[in-house]
Amino acid sequence: KAGVTQTPRYLIKTRGQQVTLSCSPISGHRSVSWYQQTPGQGLQFLFEYFSETQRNKGNFPGRFSGRQFSNSRSEMNVSTLELGDSALYLCASSLDPQGELFFGEGSRLTVL
Amino acid sequence: GQSLEQPSEVTAVEGAIVQINCTYQTSGFYGLSWYQQHDGGAPTFLSYNGLDGLEETGRFSSFLSRSDSYGYLLLQELQMKDSASYFCAVPYNQGGKLIFGQGTELSVKP
């Protein structure tokens, strides 16, 4: 069974640009959540989707947005990038919202 | 709100036993989970405690005391490959939002 796939794995952007990250969950998993990981702040929750509906949102500015498609694949977008957005963005899927999370390898974003 | 505290670093030798503690403050409680992460890779699920007591999975055990808002992860027969960061986490609500501790970096020495 394929795991959670995130693309791209690495990317470099400049301040002011926007970026879209993609996540394909494990087949059959309908819950997808996103986390930002930085050395100083640890793992911070961004959003969670279940059956195309955003059920939870973390304390991030409106520049961070996401969506989930009918096939459970999810994307997150960050607009007007800032240096502080440099981080590892992790996607996780689960069978149900309270279940064990299966994480992808992450997308490492560097903002210059 | 929710917050979790765990030690930032722990060092132990191969073959030893190590305990990583986690104390939490939550407005509601829906269980305590533990995740392992090697060198910034994908975190992997280790264990979940919904009720008080000990859960054992091979060399790893996890304990929960809801009255003390406290849990720990116990790693026995330490191996070099156990060197990693360990995170405790609690659900924010009954949905899929997890609040993670800052992580404990475990270094296993020969």
Backbone of each chain as ProteinMPNN parsed JSONL, in Angstrom:
{"seq_chain_A": "KAGVTQTPRYLIKTRGQQVTLSCSPISGHRSVSWYQQTPGQGLQFLFEYFSETQRNKGNFPGRFSGRQFSNSRSEMNVSTLELGDSALYLCASSLDPQGELFFGEGSRLTVL", "coords_chain_A": {"N_chain_A": [[0.849, -1.184, 0.0], [0.663, 2.139, -0.957], [2.286, 4.928, 0.582], [1.767, 8.165, 2.128], [2.07, 10.714, -0.18], [3.986, 13.481, -0.988], [4.402, 16.391, -2.895], [6.106, 19.262, -4.27], [9.257, 17.807, -3.159], [11.356, 19.428, -2.387], [11.764, 22.928, -2.521], [12.552, 26.217, -3.653], [11.842, 29.528, -3.106], [11.237, 33.046, -3.621], [10.79, 35.973, -1.574], [7.486, 37.225, -1.472], [6.522, 35.705, -3.547], [4.251, 33.015, -4.476], [3.225, 29.725, -3.387], [2.349, 26.355, -4.089], [1.572, 23.356, -2.573], [1.363, 19.824, -2.746], [-0.526, 16.944, -1.773], [-0.988, 13.511, -1.633], [-3.064, 11.29, -0.16], [-3.021, 8.169, 1.72], [-4.58, 5.476, 0.102], [-8.042, 5.335, 0.52], [-8.073, 6.782, 2.838], [-9.745, 9.471, 4.246], [-9.35, 11.712, 5.725], [-7.278, 14.475, 5.876], [-4.52, 16.265, 7.008], [-2.492, 19.151, 7.634], [0.758, 20.247, 8.594], [3.127, 22.567, 9.863], [6.564, 22.567, 10.243], [9.158, 23.866, 12.08], [12.445, 24.646, 13.349], [12.298, 26.307, 15.61], [9.608, 26.493, 16.401], [8.519, 23.98, 16.36], [6.161, 21.361, 15.605], [3.424, 22.587, 14.047], [-0.049, 22.904, 13.754], [-1.834, 23.335, 10.75], [-4.186, 23.022, 8.929], [-7.114, 20.897, 8.694], [-8.777, 18.522, 6.763], [-11.745, 16.83, 5.894], [-13.479, 14.696, 3.898], [-13.618, 16.713, 1.875], [-14.226, 18.982, 3.305], [-13.197, 21.668, 5.33], [-12.369, 21.125, 8.562], [-10.965, 21.874, 10.8], [-8.856, 24.586, 11.727], [-5.674, 26.057, 12.036], [-3.737, 28.54, 13.855], [-2.841, 30.471, 11.78], [-1.942, 33.046, 9.419], [-4.189, 34.468, 6.898], [-2.874, 34.106, 4.527], [-2.203, 31.533, 4.245], [-3.7, 28.788, 2.867], [-5.931, 26.11, 1.982], [-7.172, 23.127, 0.372], [-9.327, 20.343, -0.338], [-9.794, 17.673, -2.543], [-12.258, 15.717, -4.368], [-11.21, 13.187, -4.58], [-9.798, 12.902, -2.32], [-7.221, 13.89, -2.363], [-5.063, 16.597, -1.481], [-4.294, 20.077, -1.387], [-2.127, 22.737, -0.405], [-1.735, 26.226, -0.149], [0.444, 28.959, -0.125], [0.515, 32.338, -0.056], [2.147, 35.403, -1.028], [4.854, 35.075, 0.033], [6.914, 34.956, 2.971], [10.064, 35.381, 4.681], [9.972, 33.94, 7.04], [8.342, 31.836, 6.455], [9.776, 29.731, 5.646], [10.199, 26.364, 5.996], [9.511, 22.935, 6.946], [6.888, 21.367, 5.454], [4.409, 19.311, 6.381], [2.256, 16.708, 5.49], [-0.469, 14.739, 6.544], [-2.364, 11.742, 6.654], [-5.367, 10.025, 7.588], [-7.573, 7.326, 8.491], [-9.884, 8.088, 9.806], [-10.831, 11.165, 11.441], [-9.926, 10.976, 14.12], [-8.047, 9.066, 14.14], [-4.908, 7.248, 13.925], [-2.201, 9.084, 12.657], [-0.71, 9.173, 9.462], [2.179, 10.213, 8.134], [3.548, 12.106, 5.4], [6.737, 12.521, 3.675], [7.207, 15.166, 3.549], [7.365, 18.598, 2.363], [9.99, 20.607, 1.731], [10.377, 23.899, 2.147], [12.134, 26.712, 1.141], [12.523, 30.091, 1.621], [13.805, 32.851, 0.065]], "CA_chain_A": [[0.0, 0.0, 0.0], [1.486, 3.332, -1.044], [2.147, 5.842, 1.71], [1.384, 9.533, 1.805], [3.023, 11.291, -1.121], [3.969, 14.939, -1.048], [5.218, 16.998, -3.94], [7.467, 18.778, -4.479], [9.967, 17.528, -1.914], [12.156, 20.611, -2.061], [11.559, 24.075, -3.397], [13.107, 27.496, -3.231], [11.067, 30.656, -3.608], [11.658, 34.347, -3.099], [9.749, 36.711, -0.861], [6.431, 37.786, -2.3], [5.959, 34.698, -4.45], [3.31, 32.108, -3.852], [3.614, 28.343, -3.586], [1.304, 25.344, -3.897], [2.096, 22.055, -2.203], [0.366, 18.796, -3.002], [-0.495, 15.773, -0.897], [-1.861, 12.391, -1.971], [-3.146, 10.453, 1.05], [-3.122, 6.723, 1.559], [-5.861, 5.106, -0.489], [-9.082, 5.034, 1.503], [-8.056, 7.77, 3.924], [-10.498, 10.655, 3.875], [-8.923, 12.852, 6.545], [-5.939, 14.979, 5.545], [-4.146, 17.441, 7.789], [-1.219, 19.776, 7.278], [1.517, 20.796, 9.704], [4.366, 23.286, 9.566], [7.589, 22.253, 11.232], [10.349, 24.703, 12.095], [13.256, 24.343, 14.544], [11.921, 27.095, 16.773], [8.199, 26.354, 16.766], [8.078, 22.591, 16.374], [5.089, 20.97, 14.676], [2.239, 23.401, 14.274], [-1.19, 22.516, 12.935], [-2.314, 24.316, 9.777], [-5.602, 22.738, 8.692], [-7.532, 19.507, 8.554], [-9.914, 18.337, 5.87], [-12.411, 15.524, 5.891], [-14.484, 14.682, 2.841], [-13.586, 18.003, 1.169], [-14.623, 20.074, 4.202], [-12.203, 22.041, 6.33], [-12.988, 20.919, 9.873], [-10.184, 22.585, 11.802], [-7.852, 25.491, 11.169], [-4.733, 26.524, 13.037], [-3.56, 29.985, 14.001], [-1.959, 30.99, 10.741], [-2.612, 34.137, 8.68], [-4.985, 34.103, 5.746], [-2.02, 33.766, 3.373], [-2.162, 30.072, 4.191], [-5.015, 28.24, 2.529], [-5.864, 24.738, 1.51], [-8.41, 22.526, -0.106], [-9.29, 18.903, -0.558], [-10.566, 17.29, -3.712], [-13.165, 14.589, -4.153], [-10.424, 11.945, -4.463], [-9.108, 13.085, -1.035], [-5.963, 14.619, -2.519], [-5.171, 17.923, -0.881], [-3.276, 21.071, -1.708], [-2.1, 23.94, 0.401], [-1.166, 27.359, -0.858], [0.912, 30.087, 0.694], [0.705, 33.496, -0.926], [3.006, 36.484, -0.534], [5.782, 34.387, 0.93], [7.815, 35.689, 3.842], [11.224, 34.576, 5.072], [9.564, 33.072, 8.141], [7.558, 30.686, 5.965], [10.708, 28.641, 5.394], [9.839, 25.297, 6.934], [9.099, 21.64, 6.402], [5.425, 21.271, 5.483], [4.061, 17.9, 6.467], [0.874, 16.309, 5.288], [-0.765, 13.466, 7.187], [-3.709, 11.245, 6.389], [-5.862, 9.008, 8.514], [-8.864, 6.753, 8.092], [-10.886, 8.983, 10.363], [-10.147, 12.304, 12.072], [-9.311, 10.677, 15.412], [-7.171, 7.92, 13.996], [-3.46, 7.375, 13.802], [-1.772, 9.871, 11.503], [0.366, 8.678, 8.618], [2.781, 11.409, 7.568], [4.418, 12.072, 4.252], [8.11, 12.952, 3.946], [7.205, 16.619, 3.668], [7.886, 19.511, 1.34], [10.865, 21.571, 2.417], [10.315, 25.197, 1.469], [13.091, 27.753, 1.523], [12.162, 31.401, 1.075], [14.985, 33.729, 0.061]], "C_chain_A": [[0.883, 1.231, 0.0], [1.217, 4.229, 0.15], [1.651, 7.194, 1.247], [2.469, 10.148, 0.93], [2.874, 12.793, -1.166], [4.885, 15.414, -2.16], [5.057, 18.509, -3.918], [8.153, 18.501, -3.141], [10.791, 18.734, -1.445], [11.802, 21.734, -3.034], [12.116, 25.336, -2.771], [12.307, 28.596, -3.895], [11.666, 31.943, -3.053], [10.477, 35.031, -2.433], [8.749, 37.309, -1.833], [5.803, 36.799, -3.267], [4.907, 33.874, -3.714], [3.717, 30.664, -4.185], [2.405, 27.433, -3.342], [1.973, 24.003, -3.649], [0.984, 21.023, -2.324], [0.566, 17.589, -2.092], [-1.485, 14.728, -1.397], [-1.908, 11.454, -0.786], [-3.125, 8.973, 0.701], [-4.521, 6.402, 1.027], [-6.872, 4.722, 0.59], [-9.133, 5.99, 2.662], [-8.776, 9.03, 3.464], [-10.11, 11.891, 4.668], [-7.485, 13.217, 6.193], [-5.676, 16.221, 6.385], [-2.751, 17.895, 7.392], [-0.575, 20.381, 8.519], [2.747, 21.52, 9.164], [5.373, 22.935, 10.651], [8.801, 23.149, 11.037], [11.138, 24.389, 13.359], [12.766, 25.086, 15.784], [10.52, 26.831, 17.28], [7.703, 24.918, 16.791], [7.024, 22.324, 15.316], [3.841, 21.768, 14.997], [1.162, 23.067, 13.255], [-1.617, 23.661, 12.022], [-3.803, 24.156, 9.504], [-5.836, 21.238, 8.612], [-8.783, 19.454, 7.699], [-10.459, 16.923, 5.999], [-13.53, 15.595, 4.872], [-14.707, 16.077, 2.253], [-13.98, 19.193, 2.037], [-13.505, 20.38, 5.19], [-12.864, 21.99, 7.699], [-12.261, 21.685, 10.969], [-9.174, 23.47, 11.097], [-6.963, 25.969, 12.305], [-4.619, 28.044, 13.026], [-2.525, 30.518, 13.029], [-2.711, 32.084, 9.989], [-3.331, 33.623, 7.447], [-4.176, 33.793, 4.498], [-1.902, 32.255, 3.192], [-3.567, 29.55, 3.917], [-4.851, 26.823, 2.027], [-7.185, 24.302, 0.942], [-8.21, 21.032, -0.256], [-10.224, 18.574, -1.705], [-11.399, 16.038, -3.425], [-12.425, 13.26, -4.041], [-9.547, 11.957, -3.209], [-7.732, 13.738, -1.154], [-6.147, 16.039, -1.998], [-4.032, 18.808, -1.378], [-3.298, 22.16, -0.648], [-1.342, 25.013, -0.367], [-0.707, 28.41, 0.148], [1.183, 31.244, -0.264], [1.614, 34.514, -0.239], [4.002, 35.957, 0.501], [6.67, 35.34, 1.71], [8.963, 34.762, 4.248], [10.844, 33.553, 6.141], [8.726, 31.886, 7.719], [8.469, 29.517, 5.606], [10.502, 27.566, 6.447], [9.681, 23.986, 6.181], [7.587, 21.562, 6.551], [5.051, 19.798, 5.353], [2.572, 17.7, 6.268], [0.684, 14.952, 5.956], [-2.168, 13.035, 6.809], [-4.094, 10.202, 7.435], [-7.219, 8.515, 8.015], [-10.016, 7.623, 8.576], [-10.165, 10.067, 11.155], [-9.466, 11.975, 13.392], [-8.294, 9.552, 15.331], [-5.702, 8.278, 13.956], [-3.13, 8.141, 12.53], [-0.622, 9.184, 10.779], [0.921, 9.894, 7.872], [3.527, 11.11, 6.271], [5.81, 12.571, 4.635], [8.228, 14.47, 4.021], [7.714, 17.338, 2.433], [8.713, 20.567, 2.069], [10.939, 22.848, 1.598], [11.364, 26.127, 2.042], [12.677, 29.037, 0.84], [13.362, 32.326, 1.211], [14.589, 35.185, -0.099]], "O_chain_A": [[1.758, 1.366, 0.855], [0.102, 4.296, 0.666], [1.176, 7.349, 0.122], [3.651, 10.101, 1.271], [1.777, 13.317, -1.359], [5.992, 14.907, -2.339], [3.981, 19.003, -3.583], [7.66, 18.93, -2.098], [10.894, 19.007, -0.249], [11.572, 21.498, -4.22], [12.147, 25.501, -1.551], [12.119, 28.591, -5.111], [12.49, 31.924, -2.139], [9.32, 34.706, -2.695], [9.12, 37.832, -2.884], [4.693, 37.015, -3.753], [4.703, 34.016, -2.508], [4.455, 30.419, -5.139], [1.557, 27.717, -2.497], [2.831, 23.571, -4.418], [-0.181, 21.306, -2.044], [1.686, 17.265, -1.698], [-2.671, 15.014, -1.566], [-0.884, 10.869, -0.431], [-3.201, 8.588, -0.466], [-5.513, 6.99, 1.458], [-6.592, 3.894, 1.457], [-10.117, 6.022, 3.4], [-8.453, 9.59, 2.416], [-10.504, 13.003, 4.315], [-6.593, 12.369, 6.213], [-6.514, 17.12, 6.459], [-1.945, 17.117, 6.881], [-1.251, 20.948, 9.377], [3.323, 21.133, 8.148], [5.062, 23.0, 11.84], [9.396, 23.184, 9.959], [10.565, 23.916, 14.341], [12.816, 24.547, 16.889], [10.272, 26.935, 18.482], [6.571, 24.667, 17.205], [6.994, 22.971, 14.269], [3.271, 21.644, 16.081], [1.425, 22.963, 12.057], [-1.747, 24.805, 12.458], [-4.593, 25.048, 9.811], [-4.911, 20.436, 8.484], [-9.719, 20.231, 7.883], [-9.715, 15.961, 6.187], [-14.418, 16.442, 4.964], [-15.838, 16.55, 2.15], [-14.057, 20.314, 1.534], [-12.939, 19.477, 5.806], [-13.812, 22.729, 7.964], [-12.873, 22.097, 11.954], [-8.696, 23.148, 10.009], [-7.442, 26.252, 13.404], [-5.319, 28.732, 12.283], [-1.452, 30.964, 13.434], [-3.94, 32.072, 9.918], [-3.114, 32.494, 7.007], [-4.716, 33.278, 3.519], [-1.545, 31.77, 2.118], [-4.504, 29.843, 4.659], [-3.747, 26.397, 1.688], [-8.186, 25.015, 1.02], [-7.087, 20.53, -0.297], [-11.314, 19.136, -1.817], [-11.257, 15.397, -2.384], [-12.953, 12.306, -3.47], [-8.659, 11.117, -3.059], [-7.138, 14.102, -0.14], [-7.237, 16.607, -2.064], [-2.956, 18.329, -1.738], [-4.341, 22.468, -0.07], [-0.424, 24.722, -1.133], [-1.388, 28.699, 1.132], [1.998, 31.121, -1.179], [1.812, 34.476, 0.976], [3.985, 36.344, 1.67], [7.115, 36.371, 1.206], [8.854, 33.538, 4.172], [11.346, 32.429, 6.136], [8.428, 31.016, 8.538], [7.985, 28.429, 5.294], [10.616, 27.826, 7.645], [9.713, 23.941, 4.951], [7.065, 21.679, 7.659], [5.343, 19.143, 4.353], [1.746, 18.432, 6.813], [1.584, 14.113, 5.93], [-3.061, 13.869, 6.661], [-3.238, 9.589, 8.073], [-7.905, 9.18, 7.24], [-10.987, 7.86, 7.858], [-8.997, 9.897, 11.505], [-8.5, 12.647, 13.754], [-7.741, 9.136, 16.35], [-5.317, 9.448, 13.955], [-3.698, 7.888, 11.468], [0.313, 8.68, 11.402], [0.218, 10.523, 7.08], [4.059, 10.017, 6.073], [6.039, 12.99, 5.77], [9.231, 14.997, 4.502], [8.394, 16.764, 1.583], [8.206, 21.313, 2.907], [11.493, 22.869, 0.499], [11.472, 26.306, 3.255], [12.5, 29.073, -0.377], [13.87, 32.559, 2.308], [15.453, 36.061, -0.123]]}, "seq_chain_B": "GQSLEQPSEVTAVEGAIVQINCTYQTSGFYGLSWYQQHDGGAPTFLSYNGLDGLEETGRFSSFLSRSDSYGYLLLQELQMKDSASYFCAVPYNQGGKLIFGQGTELSVKP", "coords_chain_B": {"N_chain_B": [[-6.393, 26.88, 26.431], [-4.45, 24.384, 24.649], [-1.448, 22.823, 25.811], [1.762, 21.283, 25.841], [4.426, 19.768, 27.615], [7.694, 18.612, 27.378], [10.918, 17.09, 27.893], [13.763, 18.614, 26.308], [16.046, 17.302, 25.453], [17.49, 14.039, 25.686], [19.863, 11.697, 26.747], [21.219, 8.46, 26.344], [22.631, 5.146, 26.799], [23.359, 2.408, 24.598], [21.296, -0.447, 24.914], [20.246, 0.316, 27.312], [17.493, 1.639, 29.365], [15.122, 4.146, 28.758], [13.144, 6.92, 29.737], [10.731, 9.116, 28.584], [9.158, 11.951, 29.475], [5.935, 13.568, 29.53], [3.934, 16.277, 30.104], [0.692, 17.684, 30.151], [-1.673, 20.266, 29.295], [-4.977, 20.651, 28.856], [-8.14, 21.64, 27.499], [-10.093, 19.843, 27.064], [-10.004, 16.274, 27.063], [-8.734, 13.9, 24.883], [-7.093, 11.768, 24.604], [-3.642, 10.636, 24.436], [-0.916, 10.714, 22.314], [2.068, 9.299, 20.809], [4.819, 10.086, 18.74], [7.481, 9.319, 16.496], [10.365, 10.752, 15.039], [12.826, 10.72, 12.633], [15.646, 12.604, 11.951], [14.29, 14.91, 10.703], [12.596, 13.627, 8.937], [9.649, 11.792, 7.934], [7.295, 11.891, 10.518], [6.435, 9.105, 12.572], [3.843, 7.086, 13.851], [3.758, 5.906, 17.181], [2.403, 5.117, 19.581], [-0.732, 5.107, 21.439], [-2.625, 6.393, 24.09], [-5.671, 6.201, 25.563], [-6.934, 5.713, 27.861], [-6.159, 5.474, 31.409], [-3.07, 3.973, 32.346], [-0.802, 1.405, 31.2], [0.447, 0.887, 27.943], [1.743, -1.517, 25.828], [4.085, -2.041, 23.258], [6.056, -4.041, 21.827], [9.401, -3.13, 22.229], [8.747, -0.681, 23.1], [6.813, 1.239, 25.387], [3.93, 2.948, 26.614], [2.62, 5.232, 28.941], [-0.139, 6.501, 30.812], [-1.552, 8.921, 32.955], [-4.395, 10.283, 33.704], [-5.388, 11.798, 35.805], [-3.161, 13.11, 36.721], [-2.451, 14.515, 34.529], [-0.437, 13.573, 32.81], [2.012, 11.735, 31.051], [4.143, 9.123, 29.804], [6.749, 7.894, 27.671], [8.318, 4.878, 27.309], [11.319, 3.435, 26.511], [12.875, 0.492, 25.877], [15.807, -1.642, 26.002], [17.609, -0.123, 24.375], [18.558, 0.877, 21.091], [20.922, 1.917, 18.587], [19.517, 2.889, 16.42], [17.322, 4.015, 17.567], [17.835, 6.61, 18.078], [16.488, 9.666, 17.715], [13.854, 12.115, 17.313], [11.237, 12.502, 19.627], [7.815, 12.916, 19.964], [5.142, 13.986, 21.963], [1.587, 14.148, 21.743], [-1.652, 15.684, 21.669], [-5.119, 15.501, 20.853], [-6.875, 18.381, 19.712], [-9.581, 18.625, 19.677], [-12.416, 16.541, 19.054], [-11.89, 16.16, 16.485], [-9.533, 16.152, 13.76], [-7.272, 17.607, 14.595], [-4.144, 17.861, 15.874], [-2.206, 18.706, 18.708], [1.115, 19.226, 19.202], [3.883, 18.41, 21.356], [7.061, 20.042, 21.949], [8.989, 18.257, 21.327], [11.392, 15.681, 22.047], [14.732, 15.169, 21.832], [16.389, 12.271, 21.403], [19.423, 10.812, 22.077], [21.307, 8.041, 21.447], [24.024, 6.441, 22.719], [26.977, 4.482, 21.981]], "CA_chain_B": [[-5.822, 26.223, 25.273], [-3.681, 23.168, 24.894], [0.007, 22.917, 25.787], [2.441, 20.075, 26.282], [5.815, 19.974, 27.98], [8.545, 17.439, 27.41], [12.32, 17.52, 27.915], [14.261, 18.879, 24.96], [17.069, 16.323, 25.082], [17.791, 12.923, 26.582], [20.961, 10.872, 26.247], [21.293, 7.162, 26.997], [23.544, 4.228, 26.121], [22.778, 1.21, 24.0], [20.891, -1.478, 25.852], [19.631, 0.89, 28.514], [16.077, 1.999, 29.336], [14.954, 5.583, 28.901], [11.766, 7.366, 29.887], [10.5, 10.488, 28.12], [7.932, 12.408, 30.123], [5.118, 14.579, 28.867], [2.809, 16.798, 30.878], [-0.168, 18.413, 29.234], [-2.8, 21.065, 29.77], [-5.979, 20.637, 27.796], [-9.484, 22.004, 27.92], [-10.806, 18.568, 27.026], [-8.966, 15.268, 26.845], [-9.14, 12.874, 23.929], [-6.036, 10.793, 24.446], [-2.259, 11.093, 24.285], [-0.202, 9.914, 21.315], [3.504, 9.5, 20.684], [5.342, 9.945, 17.388], [8.935, 9.312, 16.36], [10.814, 11.375, 13.787], [14.259, 10.656, 12.385], [16.31, 13.616, 11.123], [13.407, 15.726, 9.886], [11.809, 12.84, 8.002], [8.233, 11.665, 8.268], [6.968, 11.353, 11.837], [5.683, 7.848, 12.537], [3.05, 6.823, 15.045], [4.285, 4.867, 18.061], [1.416, 4.576, 20.511], [-1.842, 5.966, 21.848], [-3.275, 6.065, 25.364], [-6.936, 6.888, 25.776], [-7.286, 5.459, 29.265], [-5.013, 5.353, 32.31], [-2.373, 2.707, 32.382], [0.346, 1.135, 30.341], [0.266, 0.216, 26.659], [3.046, -2.035, 25.432], [4.257, -2.452, 21.866], [7.442, -4.452, 21.662], [10.342, -2.49, 23.151], [8.19, 0.616, 23.512], [5.602, 1.26, 26.207], [3.497, 4.297, 26.937], [1.817, 5.264, 30.159], [-0.964, 7.701, 30.966], [-2.298, 9.184, 34.177], [-5.245, 11.443, 33.404], [-5.535, 12.633, 37.0], [-1.943, 13.918, 36.838], [-2.196, 15.132, 33.211], [0.961, 13.153, 32.634], [2.255, 10.473, 30.39], [5.543, 8.924, 29.418], [7.132, 6.871, 26.7], [9.428, 4.093, 27.845], [12.016, 2.694, 25.466], [13.747, -0.504, 26.503], [16.838, -2.264, 25.138], [17.881, 0.915, 23.389], [19.425, 0.599, 19.959], [21.394, 3.146, 17.95], [18.487, 3.38, 15.505], [16.303, 4.732, 18.325], [18.203, 8.028, 18.106], [15.446, 10.354, 16.942], [13.026, 13.01, 18.122], [9.991, 11.881, 20.064], [6.814, 13.947, 20.232], [3.831, 13.642, 22.486], [0.573, 14.953, 21.06], [-3.036, 15.508, 22.106], [-6.099, 16.108, 19.941], [-7.475, 19.633, 20.169], [-10.982, 18.3, 19.884], [-12.641, 15.187, 18.559], [-11.534, 16.14, 15.074], [-8.192, 15.712, 13.397], [-6.233, 18.591, 14.901], [-3.257, 17.423, 16.943], [-1.263, 19.651, 19.273], [2.337, 18.485, 19.498], [4.916, 18.972, 22.2], [8.21, 20.55, 21.208], [9.843, 17.14, 20.94], [12.559, 15.308, 22.833], [15.754, 14.552, 20.989], [17.062, 11.171, 22.096], [20.702, 10.368, 21.521], [21.748, 6.768, 21.987], [25.475, 6.316, 22.559], [27.438, 3.087, 22.062]], "C_chain_B": [[-5.05, 24.988, 25.659], [-2.193, 23.475, 24.919], [0.586, 21.627, 26.323], [3.887, 20.405, 26.584], [6.534, 18.64, 28.015], [9.98, 17.915, 27.397], [12.832, 17.69, 26.496], [15.272, 17.823, 24.51], [17.188, 15.243, 26.144], [18.912, 12.126, 25.929], [21.003, 9.576, 27.04], [22.254, 6.281, 26.208], [22.779, 3.034, 25.573], [22.45, 0.177, 25.063], [20.174, -0.971, 27.088], [18.127, 1.112, 28.315], [15.987, 3.513, 29.513], [13.467, 5.915, 28.949], [11.659, 8.821, 29.455], [9.138, 10.93, 28.651], [7.211, 13.479, 29.316], [4.0, 15.007, 29.805], [1.986, 17.695, 29.959], [-1.216, 19.226, 29.979], [-3.784, 21.142, 28.633], [-7.322, 21.058, 28.358], [-10.404, 20.793, 27.879], [-9.758, 17.518, 26.741], [-9.493, 14.158, 25.953], [-8.027, 11.886, 23.662], [-4.678, 11.436, 24.238], [-1.554, 10.145, 23.32], [1.285, 10.231, 21.345], [3.912, 9.23, 19.241], [6.863, 10.021, 17.434], [9.3, 9.955, 15.029], [12.331, 11.311, 13.723], [14.664, 11.81, 11.49], [15.377, 14.377, 10.187], [12.632, 14.967, 8.836], [10.356, 12.783, 8.416], [8.049, 11.17, 9.697], [6.171, 10.064, 11.694], [5.035, 7.603, 13.893], [3.673, 5.694, 15.858], [3.188, 4.258, 18.928], [0.36, 5.615, 20.853], [-2.384, 5.464, 23.18], [-4.55, 6.886, 25.483], [-7.385, 6.774, 27.224], [-6.018, 5.344, 30.1], [-4.374, 3.977, 32.191], [-1.294, 2.607, 31.332], [-0.075, 0.419, 29.067], [1.639, -0.24, 26.19], [3.035, -2.469, 23.979], [5.716, -2.782, 21.664], [8.337, -3.794, 22.693], [9.805, -1.173, 23.706], [6.928, 0.425, 24.349], [5.211, 2.71, 26.427], [2.515, 4.236, 28.085], [1.04, 6.561, 30.227], [-1.585, 7.737, 32.35], [-3.113, 10.446, 33.93], [-5.4, 12.36, 34.623], [-4.33, 13.549, 37.195], [-1.629, 14.675, 35.559], [-0.77, 14.831, 32.771], [1.022, 11.838, 31.888], [3.741, 10.314, 30.136], [5.656, 7.826, 28.384], [8.367, 6.184, 27.253], [10.037, 3.281, 26.71], [13.015, 1.757, 26.147], [14.732, -1.051, 25.476], [17.214, -1.32, 24.0], [18.861, 0.456, 22.313], [19.819, 1.933, 19.324], [20.301, 3.749, 17.058], [17.348, 4.108, 16.232], [16.638, 6.214, 18.477], [17.279, 8.771, 17.16], [14.79, 11.383, 17.859], [11.704, 12.329, 18.412], [9.022, 12.979, 20.502], [5.597, 13.334, 20.914], [2.816, 14.592, 21.848], [-0.805, 14.648, 21.624], [-3.962, 16.107, 21.068], [-6.668, 17.385, 20.553], [-8.948, 19.422, 20.483], [-11.189, 16.907, 19.342], [-12.364, 15.082, 17.065], [-10.077, 15.783, 14.89], [-7.096, 16.709, 13.653], [-5.436, 18.101, 16.097], [-2.368, 18.576, 17.393], [-0.056, 18.844, 19.722], [3.173, 19.206, 20.548], [6.099, 19.388, 21.335], [9.174, 19.451, 20.794], [11.028, 16.934, 21.865], [13.54, 14.614, 21.912], [16.509, 13.516, 21.808], [18.334, 10.807, 21.356], [21.109, 9.085, 22.219], [23.224, 6.602, 21.67], [25.889, 4.851, 22.664], [28.036, 2.781, 23.425]], "O_chain_B": [[-4.998, 24.596, 26.825], [-1.718, 24.297, 24.135], [-0.024, 20.959, 27.158], [4.504, 21.221, 25.899], [6.054, 17.669, 28.6], [10.255, 19.025, 26.942], [12.39, 16.992, 25.584], [15.345, 17.491, 23.327], [17.012, 15.494, 27.336], [18.912, 11.906, 24.718], [20.844, 9.584, 28.261], [22.645, 6.619, 25.091], [21.688, 2.705, 26.039], [23.226, -0.046, 25.992], [19.564, -1.748, 27.823], [17.57, 0.819, 27.257], [16.704, 4.089, 30.332], [12.647, 5.276, 28.289], [12.426, 9.664, 29.92], [8.106, 10.351, 28.313], [7.818, 14.197, 28.522], [3.207, 14.177, 30.248], [2.532, 18.381, 29.095], [-1.59, 18.926, 31.113], [-3.459, 21.646, 27.557], [-7.608, 20.859, 29.538], [-11.398, 20.746, 28.603], [-8.697, 17.853, 26.214], [-10.537, 13.56, 26.215], [-8.009, 11.234, 22.618], [-4.573, 12.617, 23.908], [-1.592, 8.926, 23.49], [1.707, 11.278, 21.835], [3.433, 8.292, 18.604], [7.448, 10.689, 18.287], [8.634, 9.734, 14.018], [13.03, 11.777, 14.623], [14.109, 11.989, 10.405], [15.655, 14.475, 8.992], [12.062, 15.577, 7.93], [9.885, 13.637, 9.167], [8.594, 10.127, 10.056], [5.332, 9.941, 10.802], [5.619, 7.883, 14.94], [4.066, 4.663, 15.313], [3.054, 3.037, 19.004], [0.519, 6.81, 20.605], [-2.578, 4.264, 23.374], [-4.509, 8.116, 25.5], [-8.113, 7.622, 27.739], [-4.93, 5.142, 29.561], [-5.044, 2.969, 31.969], [-0.93, 3.582, 30.675], [-0.853, -0.534, 29.104], [2.585, 0.547, 26.156], [2.124, -3.157, 23.52], [6.523, -1.902, 21.363], [8.076, -3.88, 23.893], [10.348, -0.623, 24.664], [6.091, -0.431, 24.059], [6.065, 3.597, 26.426], [1.697, 3.322, 28.19], [1.504, 7.6, 29.756], [-2.077, 6.728, 32.855], [-2.573, 11.552, 33.947], [-5.53, 13.574, 34.469], [-4.456, 14.633, 37.763], [-0.64, 15.406, 35.504], [-0.008, 15.727, 32.409], [0.188, 10.952, 32.075], [4.503, 11.275, 30.243], [4.789, 6.963, 28.246], [9.343, 6.838, 27.62], [9.338, 2.528, 26.031], [13.885, 2.196, 26.899], [14.531, -0.944, 24.266], [17.145, -1.676, 22.824], [19.839, -0.242, 22.58], [19.139, 2.944, 19.5], [20.177, 4.97, 16.956], [16.508, 4.743, 15.593], [15.809, 6.99, 18.955], [17.286, 8.534, 15.952], [15.138, 11.497, 19.034], [11.127, 11.665, 17.55], [9.365, 13.85, 21.301], [5.09, 12.295, 20.492], [3.16, 15.709, 21.462], [-1.099, 13.516, 22.008], [-3.627, 17.123, 20.458], [-6.911, 17.456, 21.757], [-9.481, 19.98, 21.441], [-10.224, 16.159, 19.184], [-12.582, 14.034, 16.457], [-9.461, 15.179, 15.768], [-6.066, 16.663, 12.981], [-5.972, 17.942, 17.193], [-1.844, 19.328, 16.572], [-0.174, 17.907, 20.511], [3.178, 20.434, 20.627], [6.129, 19.116, 20.135], [10.08, 19.689, 19.995], [11.593, 17.889, 22.398], [13.221, 13.6, 21.291], [17.182, 13.847, 22.784], [18.316, 10.529, 20.157], [21.24, 9.05, 23.443], [23.629, 6.62, 20.508], [25.236, 4.067, 23.352], [28.474, 1.657, 23.669]]}, "name": "protein", "num_of_chains": 2, "seq": "KAGVTQTPRYLIKTRGQQVTLSCSPISGHRSVSWYQQTPGQGLQFLFEYFSETQRNKGNFPGRFSGRQFSNSRSEMNVSTLELGDSALYLCASSLDPQGELFFGEGSRLTVLGQSLEQPSEVTAVEGAIVQINCTYQTSGFYGLSWYQQHDGGAPTFLSYNGLDGLEETGRFSSFLSRSDSYGYLLLQELQMKDSASYFCAVPYNQGGKLIFGQGTELSVKP"}
